Amino acid sequence: GRFTVRLPFKANTTPSFDNTYNLAKRRFIAVENRLQKNLLLKNQYIDFMEEYLSLGHMEKAPMKYNDSSNEYFLPHHSVVKDSNTTKLRVVFDASAKDINGTS
């Protein structure tokens, strides 16, 4: 089964998801550019994301999107640690600020 939970917004505020698509897309392009320099890390990143997708933890975002007001797009990036057994991990940035400075 699946669980649905509320996002923890401050009381008496109306959440705005404006422009989260553009932020997530810009971050994704930066990640892609960084990973082009290291094919091993790129393949590990792809493997992680494919597993996350197959587990149903996320959905692929469309390449073009017109209205992001009802959906939240979560930016992500890689963190590499040479000393750990898992060299690469993917971090989802739920604290990313929108165009109004709200996270």
N, C-alpha and C positions, 0 to 999 in steps of 0.2 A: 503494500500500500504506500500511499504518499501522504505526507503531512503538509499542511499549509499553516503558516504562522504569520502574525502581523509583524510589520517592520516597526522597530521601537522609535516612533516619532515623539517629539516633545508634545506635552498636552496643549490643547488649544491652538495647534498649528495645522495648516493645510499643506501637505507635502506637494512639492512641485518636482516633476521629473523632466522638466524642460531641458533639452540639450544633453541629456546623459548619453544619448546615442553618439553624438559628435565627440564628446569627451572620450568615451570608450573606444571609438574608432581611431582617434588620434593616438591614443595609448597603444592600441593594437598595432598600428603601422610602425610606431617606434620600436615595439617588441620585435616585430618582423625584421626590421632593419638591423637590430642588434644581433638577432639569431642567425642572420645570413652569414655572419663572420665565423660562426662555429657550428658546423653541420651536426656534430654529435649532440650538442645542447638543443639544437633545433629539433632533431628527431625525438629527443626525450620530452621536449615541450609538447610536440604534436601527439606523442603517445599518451601523455598525461591528459591532454584535452580530449582526445578520443575516448579514453576510459571514462572521464567525467561525463561526457556526452552519452555514452552507452549506459551508464548508471542512471541516467535521467536527472542528473543534478543541474543540468543547464540545457538550453536550446541554442542552436546556431542563430546568430543575428543576421538579418538580411543585409545585402551589400548596400542597398539604398533604403532609406526609411524617411517617411514624410512627417509623421506625428508621433513623437515619443512621450506624449503627455500622460499616457496610461501605463507605460511600461518603464522599468528601470534597467538600464544597461550597466553592468558592473565591469569597470576596467580591471585589468589584470596584468601582471608582469612576472618576470622570473627572478629568483634569488638563487645565486650560485654560492655554495660553500665547499671549498676544497677538502676540508677536514671531515665532513660528515659522510656516512655511508650513502645517503641520498644526495648526490651532488647538486641536482636541480630540484627546486620546488616552485610551484606556481602560487602566487599570492594575489588574492582578490581584494581590491581596494574599496571596501564599502564606505570608507571615510572620504572618498574623493568629493571635492566641492563642485557644485554646479555653478552656472554663470552668476548666480546671486550670492555665492559664497556659502551656500547651505550644504551640509554633508548629511 
